[in-house]
Each structure stands twice: as structure tokens, then as C-alpha cells.
Amino acid sequence: MLQSTAGVSELLVGQPDWHAVLVKVLANFACATGTIHRTDSSTGLLTLVTQHGIPPHVLPMLLPKIDNIPFGKGIAGCAAQRKEAVQLCNLQEDLGGVAKPDAQKTNVQGALAVPIVGTDGKVLGVLGIGKMQPYDFTEAEIADLNAVAALISAKM
């Protein structure tokens, strides 16, 4: 079993505790912050299921903006729209406009979001992780996070 998926399957039983799942994923990838969003079939928006590590001083301002994310907006929305991983080595210096200004207030730097895709090819949600320093996730780490997303898709 991959170290990055270690312990995740055991948490995906019954009605999963999504926060516990996210905390385990963050530990496996040595990340400080992360989110899990689920696609709301009635609105088509990514709805926040859980978050961990968003600094308390920005949470009240940021939460309304990450509660419902359109496909194509921000890192999570871009991952959902493209149906592929989206990463930023340094969210603080994103010149491509993927990161939204309020996301930069979190001080997260290395960020990676992957779509959670169902067996029918539909995007069920997005799993995002972040580090507090600039970081380029390797192809192996991206593949590993996609493997975690595949495990999650079976329960979403």
C-alpha cells in the first residue's frame, strides 16, 4: 500500500468522518491545510464538506467564499473543470490568476487540488492540500493524491 493512502481506507467505512479522512490525508502528505468539496447536483457548485488548517484569523472572511465554488474558479474549481490536478508551487506568487486574492490571505504556498471522479466520469468533488512553504508536488505525489481521491470517490 502507498504511504500516501495508508490509513485512509480504514476511515472510509459506513458514513465516513470526512474531517478525520482529511486530517489523515494531510498527515500522509505532510501538509498543513486542506479541503474536501462535494459537487452539489442541484446547483452544480462545489460545496465545502470539511476543511482543516485554514488560519482562524482568515476563516470568517474566507469561509463564505469557499463554501460554494463554481467550476473553473480558484484552484478547486479549476481542478473540477479540467478533471485533472491543478497545482501552484507558490500560491502567494500565482501570476496565472488561478488563486483568488482571498485564498492568498491563508499564507498557503504550495497547493495541489485533484478532482474526485466517479465511475461514470462525473466530478463528484475536489480534494485539496497545501503546504505553508513553496513546494512543487512531484508527479508521484500527484498520482498518489489521485489514488486517495479514487478511494474517496467510492464513498461520495
VOBA-32152 format. One record per residue: chain; residue number from 1; x, z, y of N, C-alpha, C in turn. Coordinates in Angstrom, 2 decimals. Example, Ala and Ser with C-alpha at 12.3 -4.5 7.8 and 13.67 -1.06 7.14 Angstrom:
  ch    i      nc1      nc3      nc2     cac1     cac3     cac2      cc1      cc3      cc2
   A    1    13.19     7.80    -5.69    12.30     7.80    -4.50    13.20     7.80    -3.30
   A    2    12.85     7.08    -2.25    13.67     7.14    -1.06    12.90     7.87     0.03
//
This chain:
  ch    i      nc1      nc3      nc2     cac1     cac3     cac2      cc1      cc3      cc2
   A    1     0.85     0.00    -1.19     0.00     0.00     0.00     0.89     0.00     1.25
   A    2     0.48    -0.72     2.25     1.21    -0.75     3.50     1.16     0.61     4.19
   A    3     2.27     1.01     4.81     2.28     2.27     5.55     1.23     2.25     6.66
   A    4     0.99     1.08     7.25     0.05     0.98     8.36    -1.41     1.16     7.93
   A    5    -1.70     0.94     6.65    -3.07     1.14     6.17    -3.22     2.45     5.40
   A    6    -2.10     3.16     5.21    -2.12     4.40     4.44    -3.14     5.39     4.99
   A    7    -4.00     5.87     4.12    -4.98     6.88     4.51    -6.23     6.35     5.18
   A    8    -6.25     5.08     5.54    -7.41     4.54     6.24    -8.59     4.35     5.28
   A    9    -8.32     3.78     4.10    -9.40     3.54     3.13   -10.13     4.82     2.77
   A   10    -9.38     5.92     2.65    -9.98     7.19     2.29   -10.96     7.68     3.36
   A   11   -10.76     7.25     4.60   -11.64     7.65     5.70   -12.87     6.73     5.82
   A   12   -12.82     5.60     5.14   -13.90     4.62     5.24   -14.90     4.76     4.09
   A   13   -15.34     5.98     3.87   -16.32     6.25     2.82   -17.60     6.74     3.47
   A   14   -18.72     6.46     2.81   -20.01     6.89     3.36   -20.20     6.36     4.77
   A   15   -20.61     7.24     5.66   -20.73     6.90     7.08   -19.42     7.35     7.73
   A   16   -18.49     6.42     8.00   -17.16     6.82     8.47   -17.20     7.56     9.81
   A   17   -16.27     8.50     9.93   -15.99     9.15    11.21   -15.02     8.22    11.93
   A   18   -15.55     7.39    12.82   -14.74     6.36    13.46   -13.60     6.93    14.28
   A   19   -13.81     8.11    14.86   -12.72     8.70    15.63   -11.57     9.10    14.70
   A   20   -11.88     9.66    13.55   -10.85    10.01    12.58   -10.11     8.76    12.09
   A   21   -10.85     7.69    11.88   -10.23     6.42    11.47    -9.26     5.96    12.56
   A   22    -9.71     5.97    13.81    -8.85     5.52    14.91    -7.61     6.39    15.04
   A   23    -7.77     7.69    14.95    -6.62     8.60    15.06    -5.61     8.31    13.95
   A   24    -6.09     8.04    12.74    -5.18     7.71    11.62    -4.44     6.40    11.89
   A   25    -5.16     5.41    12.37    -4.54     4.11    12.69    -3.46     4.31    13.76
   A   26    -3.78     5.07    14.79    -2.81     5.31    15.86    -1.56     5.99    15.31
   A   27    -1.74     6.97    14.44    -0.59     7.65    13.84     0.24     6.67    13.00
   A   28    -0.44     5.82    12.24     0.27     4.87    11.38     1.09     3.87    12.19
   A   29     0.65     3.55    13.38     1.35     2.57    14.23     2.17     3.24    15.35
   A   30     2.24     4.57    15.33     2.97     5.33    16.36     2.50     4.95    17.76
   A   31     1.18     4.90    17.91     0.57     4.56    19.20    -0.11     5.78    19.80
   A   32    -0.23     5.79    21.12    -0.81     6.93    21.83    -2.28     6.76    22.14
   A   33    -2.73     5.54    22.21    -4.10     5.30    22.66    -4.72     4.15    21.89
   A   34    -6.05     4.17    21.80    -6.72     3.08    21.10    -8.23     3.14    21.26
   A   35    -8.86     2.04    20.87   -10.32     1.94    20.92   -10.82     1.17    19.71
   A   36   -12.07     1.47    19.36   -12.81     0.63    18.41   -14.10     0.25    19.12
   A   37   -14.35    -1.04    19.17   -15.61    -1.57    19.73   -16.37    -2.28    18.62
   A   38   -17.69    -2.25    18.70   -18.57    -2.96    17.77   -19.37    -3.97    18.57
   A   39   -19.55    -5.17    18.01   -20.36    -6.18    18.67   -21.83    -5.80    18.54
   A   40   -22.50    -5.71    19.67   -23.93    -5.40    19.70   -24.67    -6.72    19.53
   A   41   -25.39    -6.85    18.42   -26.06    -8.13    18.11   -27.15    -8.47    19.12
   A   42   -27.72    -7.46    19.78   -28.79    -7.76    20.74   -28.27    -8.20    22.10
   A   43   -27.09    -7.70    22.49   -26.55    -8.07    23.81   -25.37    -9.03    23.73
   A   44   -24.71    -9.07    22.57   -23.52    -9.90    22.43   -22.28    -9.27    23.06
   A   45   -22.42    -8.02    23.50   -21.29    -7.33    24.13   -20.55    -6.47    23.12
   A   46   -19.29    -6.21    23.40   -18.51    -5.25    22.62   -18.85    -3.86    23.14
   A   47   -19.42    -3.03    22.28   -19.84    -1.69    22.67   -18.84    -0.68    22.11
   A   48   -18.41     0.24    22.96   -17.42     1.23    22.55   -18.00     2.15    21.48
   A   49   -17.28     2.25    20.36   -17.63     3.17    19.28   -16.87     4.47    19.47
   A   50   -15.57     4.37    19.73   -14.74     5.54    19.97   -13.46     5.13    20.69
   A   51   -12.87     6.10    21.33   -11.57     5.91    21.98   -10.75     7.16    21.75
   A   52    -9.45     7.00    21.85    -8.55     8.15    21.75    -7.36     7.91    22.65
   A   53    -6.99     8.93    23.40    -5.76     8.88    24.18    -5.87     8.32    25.58
   A   54    -7.05     7.91    26.00    -7.18     7.47    27.39    -7.01     8.70    28.26
   A   55    -6.10     8.65    29.22    -5.83     9.84    30.04    -7.10    10.38    30.70
   A   56    -7.31    11.70    30.63    -8.53    12.31    31.17    -8.79    12.00    32.65
   A   57    -7.73    11.81    33.42    -7.93    11.56    34.85    -8.51    10.18    35.14
   A   58    -8.39     9.23    34.21    -8.98     7.91    34.44   -10.22     7.66    33.58
   A   59   -10.47     8.54    32.62   -11.60     8.33    31.71   -12.95     8.19    32.43
   A   60   -13.29     9.06    33.39   -14.60     8.91    34.05   -14.76     7.57    34.77
   A   61   -13.68     7.06    35.34   -13.73     5.78    36.04   -13.71     4.61    35.06
   A   62   -12.96     4.76    33.97   -12.76     3.65    33.04   -13.89     3.51    32.02
   A   63   -14.47     4.63    31.60   -15.48     4.61    30.54   -16.63     3.64    30.82
   A   64   -17.20     3.62    32.01   -18.29     2.66    32.24   -17.85     1.20    32.10
   A   65   -16.57     0.95    32.29   -16.07    -0.43    32.22   -15.72    -0.85    30.79
   A   66   -15.44     0.13    29.93   -15.09    -0.22    28.55   -16.24     0.04    27.59
   A   67   -17.32     0.62    28.09   -18.48     0.87    27.24   -19.08    -0.42    26.70
   A   68   -19.16    -1.43    27.54   -19.72    -2.74    27.16   -18.85    -3.82    27.76
   A   69   -18.18    -4.56    26.88   -17.23    -5.59    27.32   -17.72    -6.96    26.86
   A   70   -17.81    -7.92    27.78   -18.17    -9.28    27.37   -17.02    -9.94    26.61
   A   71   -17.36   -10.79    25.68   -16.33   -11.60    25.01   -15.59   -12.37    26.11
   A   72   -14.27   -12.43    26.00   -13.46   -13.16    26.96   -12.95   -12.33    28.11
   A   73   -13.38   -11.07    28.23   -12.94   -10.21    29.34   -12.02    -9.12    28.82
   A   74   -10.89    -8.94    29.47    -9.94    -7.92    29.06    -9.29    -8.25    27.73
   A   75    -8.47    -7.36    27.27    -7.73    -7.59    26.03    -8.68    -7.64    24.83
   A   76    -9.59    -6.68    24.75   -10.54    -6.64    23.62   -11.45    -7.87    23.64
   A   77   -11.97    -8.20    24.79   -12.86    -9.36    24.91   -12.17   -10.67    24.57
   A   78   -10.89   -10.78    24.97   -10.14   -11.99    24.62    -9.88   -12.09    23.13
   A   79    -9.56   -10.95    22.49    -9.36   -10.96    21.04   -10.64   -11.37    20.32
   A   80   -11.78   -10.89    20.82   -13.07   -11.25    20.21   -13.36   -12.72    20.39
   A   81   -13.17   -13.23    21.59   -13.47   -14.63    21.88   -12.57   -15.58    21.11
   A   82   -11.29   -15.25    21.05   -10.30   -16.12    20.39   -10.28   -15.95    18.87
   A   83   -10.87   -14.84    18.39   -10.81   -14.49    16.96    -9.37   -14.41    16.47
   A   84    -8.53   -13.86    17.32    -7.13   -13.67    16.96    -6.55   -12.52    17.78
   A   85    -5.41   -12.03    17.33    -4.75   -10.92    18.01    -4.35   -11.32    19.43
   A   86    -4.48   -10.36    20.34    -4.01   -10.53    21.71    -3.12    -9.33    22.00
   A   87    -1.92    -9.62    22.49    -1.01    -8.52    22.80    -0.37    -8.72    24.15
   A   88    -0.02    -7.60    24.76     0.73    -7.61    26.00     1.91    -6.67    25.81
   A   89     3.11    -7.16    26.07     4.30    -6.32    25.96     4.23    -5.20    26.99
   A   90     3.73    -5.55    28.19     3.61    -4.54    29.24     2.35    -4.82    30.04
   A   91     1.30    -4.10    29.70     0.02    -4.25    30.37     0.18    -4.04    31.88
   A   92     1.15    -3.24    32.29     1.35    -2.95    33.70     1.86    -4.17    34.47
   A   93     2.49    -5.11    33.77     3.05    -6.29    34.42     2.37    -7.58    33.98
   A   94     1.16    -7.48    33.46     0.43    -8.66    33.00     0.17    -9.61    34.16
   A   95     0.80   -10.76    34.11     0.63   -11.75    35.16    -0.36   -12.83    34.76
   A   96    -0.80   -12.79    33.49    -1.74   -13.80    33.00    -3.19   -13.45    33.26
   A   97    -3.45   -12.27    33.76    -4.81   -11.88    34.10    -5.65   -11.41    32.94
   A   98    -5.04   -11.17    31.78    -5.81   -10.67    30.63    -6.20    -9.22    30.87
   A   99    -5.23    -8.41    31.32    -5.51    -6.99    31.58    -6.25    -6.86    32.90
   A  100    -7.25    -6.05    32.89    -8.01    -5.79    34.11    -7.32    -4.68    34.91
   A  101    -7.43    -4.70    36.24    -6.74    -3.69    37.07    -7.05    -2.26    36.66
   A  102    -8.28    -1.96    36.29    -8.61    -0.59    35.90    -7.94    -0.20    34.59
   A  103    -7.72    -1.16    33.70    -7.01    -0.86    32.45    -5.58    -0.46    32.75
   A  104    -5.01    -1.03    33.80    -3.64    -0.69    34.16    -3.51     0.75    34.63
   A  105    -4.59     1.35    35.07    -4.55     2.75    35.52    -4.34     3.72    34.37
   A  106    -4.46     3.27    33.14    -4.23     4.13    31.98    -2.75     4.39    31.74
   A  107    -1.88     3.59    32.34    -0.43     3.63    32.15    -0.01     3.15    30.76
   A  108    -0.94     2.59    29.99    -0.58     1.98    28.71     0.26     0.75    29.04
   A  109     1.27     0.51    28.23     2.11    -0.65    28.47     2.02    -1.65    27.32
   A  110     2.56    -1.31    26.15     2.44    -2.21    25.01     1.05    -2.12    24.42
   A  111     0.31    -3.22    24.39    -1.08    -3.19    23.92    -1.32    -4.33    22.93
   A  112    -2.14    -4.04    21.92    -2.50    -5.02    20.89    -3.96    -4.82    20.51
   A  113    -4.71    -5.91    20.51    -6.12    -5.87    20.07    -6.33    -6.96    19.03
   A  114    -7.04    -6.61    17.96    -7.36    -7.59    16.92    -8.86    -7.58    16.67
   A  115    -9.41    -8.75    16.39   -10.85    -8.79    16.08   -11.11    -8.22    14.69
   A  116   -12.28    -7.61    14.57   -12.77    -7.15    13.27   -13.79    -8.21    12.86
   A  117   -13.44    -9.02    11.86   -14.23   -10.18    11.50   -14.91    -9.96    10.14
   A  118   -16.21   -10.27    10.09   -16.97   -10.13     8.86   -16.70   -11.27     7.90
   A  119   -17.21   -11.15     6.69   -17.01   -12.18     5.68   -17.68   -13.50     6.08
   A  120   -18.66   -13.41     6.99   -19.32   -14.63     7.46   -18.60   -15.27     8.65
   A  121   -17.46   -14.70     9.05   -16.69   -15.25    10.15   -17.11   -14.76    11.53
   A  122   -18.14   -13.93    11.60   -18.58   -13.40    12.89   -17.73   -12.20    13.29
   A  123   -17.49   -12.08    14.59   -16.73   -10.96    15.11   -17.64    -9.73    15.15
   A  124   -17.30    -8.74    14.34   -18.08    -7.51    14.26   -17.64    -6.49    15.31
   A  125   -16.42    -6.64    15.78   -15.88    -5.71    16.76   -14.42    -6.00    17.03
   A  126   -13.76    -5.04    17.68   -12.35    -5.18    18.02   -11.68    -3.83    17.87
   A  127   -10.48    -3.84    17.31    -9.63    -2.66    17.18    -8.46    -2.84    18.13
   A  128    -8.25    -1.88    19.02    -7.15    -1.97    19.97    -6.27    -0.74    19.92
   A  129    -4.96    -0.96    20.05    -3.99     0.14    20.06    -3.02    -0.07    21.21
   A  130    -2.40     1.03    21.65    -1.46     0.90    22.76    -0.38     1.95    22.76
   A  131     0.76     1.57    23.31     1.90     2.46    23.48     2.12     2.69    24.97
   A  132     2.75     3.78    25.30     2.96     4.13    26.69     4.26     3.56    27.25
   A  133     4.93     2.72    26.48     6.14     2.06    26.95     6.02     0.58    26.62
   A  134     6.78    -0.28    27.33     6.74    -1.70    26.99     7.09    -1.89    25.51
   A  135     6.35    -2.77    24.85     6.57    -2.94    23.42     6.02    -4.28    22.98
   A  136     6.84    -5.03    22.25     6.40    -6.27    21.61     6.09    -5.95    20.15
   A  137     4.82    -6.03    19.79     4.45    -5.84    18.39     4.99    -7.02    17.60
   A  138     5.55    -6.73    16.43     6.11    -7.77    15.58     4.99    -8.53    14.87
   A  139     5.33    -9.67    14.32     4.35   -10.42    13.53     3.86    -9.58    12.34
   A  140     4.78    -8.80    11.76     4.40    -7.94    10.63     3.41    -6.86    11.09
   A  141     3.64    -6.28    12.26     2.73    -5.25    12.77     1.36    -5.85    13.09
   A  142     1.36    -7.06    13.63     0.09    -7.74    13.92    -0.66    -8.00    12.61
   A  143     0.06    -8.48    11.61    -0.57    -8.71    10.29    -1.09    -7.40     9.71
   A  144    -0.34    -6.33     9.88    -0.76    -5.02     9.37    -2.02    -4.53    10.08
   A  145    -2.09    -4.71    11.41    -3.29    -4.27    12.13    -4.48    -5.14    11.74
   A  146    -4.24    -6.42    11.49    -5.32    -7.28    10.97    -5.79    -6.79     9.61
   A  147    -4.87    -6.29     8.79    -5.25    -5.74     7.47    -6.13    -4.50     7.64
   A  148    -5.80    -3.66     8.63    -6.62    -2.49     8.91    -8.01    -2.93     9.38
   A  149    -8.04    -3.94    10.26    -9.33    -4.46    10.76   -10.18    -5.00     9.62
   A  150    -9.54    -5.62     8.63   -10.27    -6.13     7.47   -10.88    -4.98     6.67
   A  151   -10.16    -3.88     6.54   -10.71    -2.70     5.86   -11.92    -2.17     6.62
   A  152   -11.79    -2.11     7.94   -12.87    -1.59     8.78   -14.09    -2.50     8.71
   A  153   -13.87    -3.81     8.63   -14.99    -4.77     8.65   -15.98    -4.51     7.51
   A  154   -15.49    -4.02     6.40   -16.37    -3.76     5.25   -17.36    -2.63     5.54
   A  155   -17.08    -1.79     6.52   -17.94    -0.65     6.84   -18.68    -0.80     8.15
   A  156   -18.42    -1.87     8.88   -19.03    -2.00    10.20   -20.36    -2.68    10.15
//
